[in-house]
Amino acid sequence: MSGHSKWSTIKRKKAKVDAQRGKIFTKLAKEIIVAARQGGGGDPEANMRLKNAIAKAKEANLPNDNIQRAIQKGAGELDGVNYEEIIYEGYGPGGTAVMLDIMTDNRNRTAAEIRHCFSRFGGNLGETGCVSWMFDTNGLVIVEKAANPGLDADEFLLLALDAGAVDVREEDDSLEVITEQAQLSQVLDVLEVEGIKVSHSSIAKIPNNTVSLSGEQAEQIMKLMDALEDHDDVQDVYANCQFEEE
């Protein structure tokens, strides 16, 4: 068990959900639409990307009616906007590598606005491939220890590996399971059968190494990430930074 914790960043994002529920719901619905359109249709059992998108939406309490409408739009049963998927890469304060998952109906507008966000908070938008080599795209499952009292870390490690995980990372307050993308659903099913409460699951870009930031640089990168996450066309923000306790 080793690696860099994602849970503190995810908890920070979760704390913003209530304050920005409408915007979060819109992004989740957009993800379902694209998953249904491009991932293989509106049946989540035959479309793994859609199944993962629905699970993420339910985790954030997106109403079932919204989920069904988004599936119908993606499947062509209802009219909907055609979104283009783009990955942007750039650099933040302290040499931090930043990657963005974008869904947009206007590439030129989005590029200009994202470039402005980077420059405003001490970063710059880079060329395709400039930082993507620092990240792997995997399934990520967070199991919070407080939600699973009595859970034995060693037994959990064996269970997760038997279920198809490629790594388990133990942190102070969580166990973080890394899977291949195609194995995420299988691992979640096994954990559910075993009665283990999952705090978060997603397909995520996980950094191979991290940069430790503190003081002004930490404040700047957090402001940059907040601004990027608030942008309507940004689905997810990933950075290879971790913060000092202060």
C-alpha positions, 0 to 999 in steps of 0.5 A: 500500500503506497501512494498519494492521497486523493481523499482530501481533495475529493472531500474539499470538492464535496463540500462545495456541492451544496453551495453549487448544486445546480451547476454540479447537477448540470455537469453530471447530466452533461456527462450522462448525455455524452456517455449515452451518446458515445459510450454505446447506448442508453443501457448502463449494463451494456455501456460501462461509461454510462454506468459509471456516470450514473453512479457518480450522479447518484452519489451527488443525489442527482434526481432520477428524473434528471438522470433518465432525461439525460440518458434519453437525450444522449440516446437520441430519444429527446433533443439535446446539445452536441458536446465535444470532449476535449482534454486541456493541459497546463501548468499552475503555480510551483510547476504543478501539472494540471489536466482538465476534462472539458465538454463544450459546444463552443471550442473557441469560447472555452479555450479563451476562457480557460486560458484566461483562468490560468493566466489570472492565477499564475499558471498557463495553458500548455500544448497537448501532451505537455503534462499528460505523461505524468498521469494514469487514467484509472478507476478510483474508489475511496473507502472512508475508515470512519464510515466502516468501523472495524474494517481491517486494512490487510483483509481489505487489501486482499479483498480488493485485489481479489476483486480486480484492483491493481493497488490499494493505498492506505491513508490516515482516514481512508483506503484508496483502491486503484483499478483498471478502468474496465474493472471499476464496476466489478470492484464496486459490486464486490465491495457492495456485496461485502457490505463495505460503504464506498465514499467516492468512486470515479474514473480519474486521472491519477498523478504518478508523482506529486509536488508539495506546495505551501503558503502563497503557492498553495493558495494560488493553485487552490484559487486556480482549481476553484476557478476552473471547477466553477467553469461551466465547461469543465467536468473535472480538474486534476493536479499533481499537487499536495498541500502542507497541513497549514 
